[in-house]
Amino acid sequence: TAAARIPAGHPEGYLEAFGNVYRNSYDAMALRATGQKFEQVDTVYPNVYDGVEGMFFIQQCVASSAEGGAWLNMKHPKARR
């Protein structure tokens, strides 16, 4: 319908979830712009720590496959705590 803000098939809360990500991103940028500190690891939006963890996961999956499906450590020391 014309009253809908998002296409059919999206779950309830979908739009609000993105709003929260954008709001938290803005808050972090505003703090940084004013010289205030914020905890970069505990953000609700993806950051470099999430990227490191994702790439490490892929690396460990490939290594596990090369070792016949062996269980490997999946936690990178630089990932979210």
Residue, then its C-alpha position, 0 to 999 in steps of 0.5 A: t500500500a501507499a502507506a507502507r514505508i518498506p516493501a512487503g516481506h520485511p520483518e517488523g522492526y526492520l526499519e527501526a533496526f537501521g535507524n538504531v544503527y544510523r543513530n549510533s553511528y552518528d553519536a560516535m561521529a559526534l563524540r569523535a568530532t568534539g574530541q570525546k572518547f567512546e568505546q570503539v569495540d562495543t558498537v552496534y554497527p559493524n566496525v574494523y573489529d567485525g571485519v577482522e573477525g569475519m576474515f579470520f573466520i573465513q581463514q580458519c574455515v579454509a584451514s579446517s577444510a585443508e586439515g580434514g575438518a579439524w576443529l580450530n580456534m575461531k576467536h581472533p585476539k583483535a575481534r570484539r570481546 
